[in-house]
């Protein structure tokens, strides 16, 4: 296997991955679809790996994701070099793709965006904190807020703090159950999406390994909507402390098991690139996390 990767072939694979088809990539690069196909095949021969599944849209293989990540890192470095040398395009805004979980995005992370360097365009990808590293691994983002401490290959990780979740419900819902345990194990439950395991994990904790027998589970895939549904009595759920506190104070919510919240450690992972813009964004995120997380 020849590891000398021709940059035009790498850029071609990146174009195909981003456009979704060979025809669209050809249009973007102003070449023929046949030329796109030949470059991708040549890159696959050079690496000795299948890089694309030829579906519509195309799908990257695991090896293809590695090469595409390299292509995106190369693009980021070229942009930084042009800016530092004052070459054409230096006035273009820097683009930073970041994966962040919905609860962080709805609370402390916004402060990081407002304190980030000027001339930066953020491309935010919302995903569960347990799934954001997959976007890093695929090269679709440069950085991520994640619950995974182990760095993705080619990335560095740093702790941000912990987001605390409180088991909450509306007062009217609490009154319908003889005690907190029965509400947690038998009452209607809210969950964010299929990757959200916080509620079930809390049930196991309260019931000492038992499972929820709730027949009613409401899927509410919005951070603000989740809090509103909890306060509205639709079901109980694990609510970020920063969102729960004002509602607990005015009586709209009740903490079902006081003192038994769940802390979810969060980490910042980013590409190992000597990029001043990415480094500045990382510092802004760290400062916002220090102020908004435990």
C-alpha positions in Angstrom: 0.0 0.0 0.0 1.4 3.4 -1.1 0.7 5.9 1.7 1.6 8.9 -0.5 -1.9 10.3 -1.0 -2.3 12.6 -4.0 -4.1 15.7 -2.8 -6.3 16.1 -5.9 -7.6 12.6 -5.2 -8.2 13.3 -1.5 -10.1 16.5 -2.4 -12.1 14.5 -5.0 -13.2 12.0 -2.4 -14.1 14.8 0.0 -16.2 16.5 -2.7 -18.0 13.2 -3.4 -18.7 12.7 0.3 -20.0 16.2 0.7 -22.0 16.2 -2.5 -23.4 12.7 -2.1 -23.1 11.7 -5.8 -20.3 11.5 -8.4 -22.4 13.8 -10.7 -22.8 16.5 -8.1 -19.1 16.3 -7.2 -18.2 16.6 -10.8 -20.3 19.7 -11.1 -18.7 21.2 -8.0 -15.2 20.5 -9.3 -15.9 21.4 -12.9 -14.8 18.0 -14.3 -16.6 15.0 -15.8 -18.2 12.3 -13.6 -15.8 9.9 -15.3 -12.9 11.9 -14.0 -14.3 11.8 -10.5 -14.8 8.0 -10.7 -11.2 7.5 -12.0 -9.7 9.6 -9.2 -11.6 7.7 -6.5 -10.7 4.4 -8.0 -7.0 5.5 -8.1 -7.1 6.5 -4.5 -8.7 3.2 -3.5 -5.9 1.3 -5.4 -3.3 3.5 -3.7 -4.7 2.9 -0.2 -5.7 -0.7 -0.9 -9.1 -0.1 0.7 -12.6 0.4 -0.5 -13.4 4.0 0.4 -17.0 4.5 -0.8 -20.1 2.4 -1.0 -21.6 3.3 -4.4 -25.1 4.0 -3.3 -27.2 7.2 -3.8 -26.2 9.1 -1.8 -22.7 7.5 -1.4 -21.7 6.1 1.9 -18.2 6.2 3.3 -16.6 3.1 4.6 -14.6 3.3 7.8 -11.4 3.7 5.7 -13.1 6.4 3.6 -14.1 8.3 6.7 -10.4 8.4 7.7 -9.3 9.8 4.4 -12.2 12.3 4.3 -11.2 13.5 7.8 -7.7 14.1 6.5 -9.1 16.1 3.6 -11.1 18.3 5.9 -8.1 18.8 8.2 -6.0 19.7 5.2 -8.7 22.3 4.1 -8.6 23.8 7.6 -4.8 24.1 7.6 -4.8 25.7 4.1 -7.3 28.3 5.2 -5.2 29.1 8.3 -2.0 29.4 6.2 -3.7 31.7 3.7 -5.0 33.9 6.4 -1.6 34.2 8.1 0.2 35.0 4.8 -2.4 37.5 3.8 -3.2 35.7 0.6 -6.4 35.9 -1.3 -9.3 34.6 0.6 -7.9 35.7 3.9 -10.9 37.9 4.5 -13.3 34.9 4.3 -14.8 33.8 7.5 -13.3 30.8 9.3 -15.8 27.9 9.5 -15.7 25.6 12.4 -18.0 22.5 12.6 -18.8 21.4 16.1 -21.0 18.6 17.5 -22.8 19.5 20.7 -25.6 17.9 22.7 -29.0 19.7 22.8 -28.9 20.4 26.6 -25.6 22.2 26.4 -26.7 24.1 23.3 -29.8 25.3 25.2 -27.8 26.4 28.3 -24.1 27.2 28.7 -22.8 26.6 25.2 -24.4 29.7 23.7 -22.1 31.9 25.9 -19.1 30.2 24.3 -20.4 31.1 20.8 -20.9 34.8 21.7 -17.3 34.9 23.1 -15.7 33.2 20.2 -13.3 35.1 17.9 -14.8 37.4 15.2 -15.0 36.3 11.6 -15.9 32.7 12.7 -18.9 30.9 11.2 -20.1 28.0 13.3 -21.7 24.9 11.8 -23.3 23.2 14.7 -24.3 19.5 14.6 -26.8 18.5 17.4 -26.3 15.0 18.7 -26.5 13.2 22.0 -23.3 13.7 24.1 -22.7 9.9 23.9 -22.8 10.1 20.0 -20.9 13.3 19.1 -17.6 11.4 18.9 -18.9 9.5 15.9 -19.1 12.8 14.0 -15.5 13.5 14.9 -14.4 10.1 13.8 -16.1 10.6 10.5 -14.4 13.9 10.0 -17.8 15.8 9.8 -16.8 18.1 12.7 -13.6 19.5 14.0 -14.6 19.5 17.6 -17.3 18.1 19.9 -18.8 18.3 23.3 -18.9 14.7 24.4 -19.3 12.4 27.4 -16.4 10.3 26.2 -13.1 10.9 27.9 -11.0 8.7 25.6 -9.8 10.8 22.7 -10.8 9.9 19.2 -7.7 9.0 17.1 -6.1 12.2 15.9 -7.9 14.3 18.6 -7.1 15.8 22.0 -9.6 15.8 24.9 -10.0 18.0 27.9 -12.6 18.0 30.7 -15.2 20.7 30.8 -17.1 19.8 34.0 -20.3 18.0 34.7 -23.9 18.7 33.7 -26.2 17.9 36.6 -29.7 16.5 35.9 -32.5 16.4 38.4 -35.5 14.0 38.4 -38.4 16.4 38.1 -42.2 16.3 37.6 -45.2 18.7 37.8 -46.8 18.9 41.3 -50.1 17.5 39.9 -48.4 14.4 38.6 -46.5 13.8 41.8 -49.8 13.8 43.7 -51.2 10.9 41.7 -48.6 8.5 43.1 -48.2 7.2 46.7 -44.5 7.9 46.7 -41.6 9.0 44.6 -40.4 5.5 43.8 -43.8 4.5 42.3 -43.8 7.6 40.1 -40.3 6.9 38.8 -41.0 3.2 38.1 -44.7 3.3 37.1 -45.5 6.9 36.0 -45.4 8.3 32.5 -41.8 9.0 31.4 -40.3 11.5 29.1 -37.2 10.8 26.9 -35.4 13.0 24.4 -34.6 10.4 21.7 -33.5 6.8 21.3 -30.0 7.6 22.5 -31.3 9.2 25.7 -30.7 6.6 28.5 -30.8 9.0 31.5 -34.3 8.2 32.7 -33.8 4.4 32.5 -30.5 4.7 34.2 -32.1 6.6 37.0 -34.9 4.0 37.4 -32.3 1.3 37.8 -30.6 3.4 40.4 -33.8 4.1 42.4 -35.1 0.5 42.0 -31.7 -1.1 42.6 -31.4 -2.6 39.2 -35.1 -2.8 38.4 -36.7 -1.5 35.2 -39.4 1.0 34.5 -42.8 -0.6 34.0 -44.2 2.6 32.6 -46.5 1.8 29.7 -46.5 5.5 28.6 -43.3 7.0 27.3 -43.3 10.3 25.5 -40.5 11.1 23.0 -39.8 14.9 23.1 -36.8 15.7 20.9 -36.3 19.3 22.0 -34.5 20.6 25.1 -36.9 23.4 25.7 -39.9 21.2 24.8 -38.7 18.5 27.2 -38.7 21.0 30.1 -42.1 22.4 29.0 -43.6 18.9 28.8 -42.2 18.1 32.3 -43.7 21.3 33.8 -47.0 20.6 31.9 -47.4 17.3 33.7 -46.9 15.0 30.6 -44.4 12.9 32.5 -41.4 12.9 34.7 -37.9 13.4 33.3 -34.3 14.2 34.0 -34.0 18.0 33.6 -30.7 19.9 33.5 -30.3 21.7 36.9 -29.8 25.1 35.2 -33.2 24.8 33.5 -34.9 23.2 36.5 -33.9 25.7 39.2 -36.2 28.6 38.3 -39.2 26.2 37.8 -38.5 24.5 41.2 -38.3 27.9 42.8 -41.7 29.0 41.5 -43.4 25.7 42.2 -43.9 24.7 38.5 -41.7 21.6 39.1 -41.0 19.3 42.0 -37.7 17.5 42.5 -38.9 13.9 42.8 -35.9 12.5 44.7 -34.1 15.5 46.3 -30.3 15.0 46.4 -30.3 12.1 43.9 -29.5 14.0 40.8 -27.2 12.5 38.1 -23.9 14.2 37.0 -22.9 13.7 33.4 -19.2 14.6 32.8 -18.6 16.5 29.6 -15.3 16.8 27.6 -14.1 18.9 24.7 -12.5 16.9 21.9 -10.9 18.5 18.9 -8.6 17.8 16.0 -4.9 18.0 16.8 -4.3 20.9 14.5 -2.1 24.0 15.0 -5.1 26.2 14.2 -5.2 29.5 16.0 -8.9 29.9 15.3 -9.8 26.4 16.6 -7.6 27.0 19.7 -9.4 30.3 20.4 -12.8 28.6 20.1 -11.7 25.9 22.5 -10.7 28.5 25.1 -14.1 30.2 24.7 -15.8 26.9 25.2 -13.7 26.1 28.3 -14.5 29.5 29.9 -18.2 29.1 29.2 -18.2 25.6 30.6 -16.4 26.8 33.8 -19.1 29.3 34.4 -22.1 27.2 33.4 -21.2 23.6 34.5 -20.4 22.1 37.9 
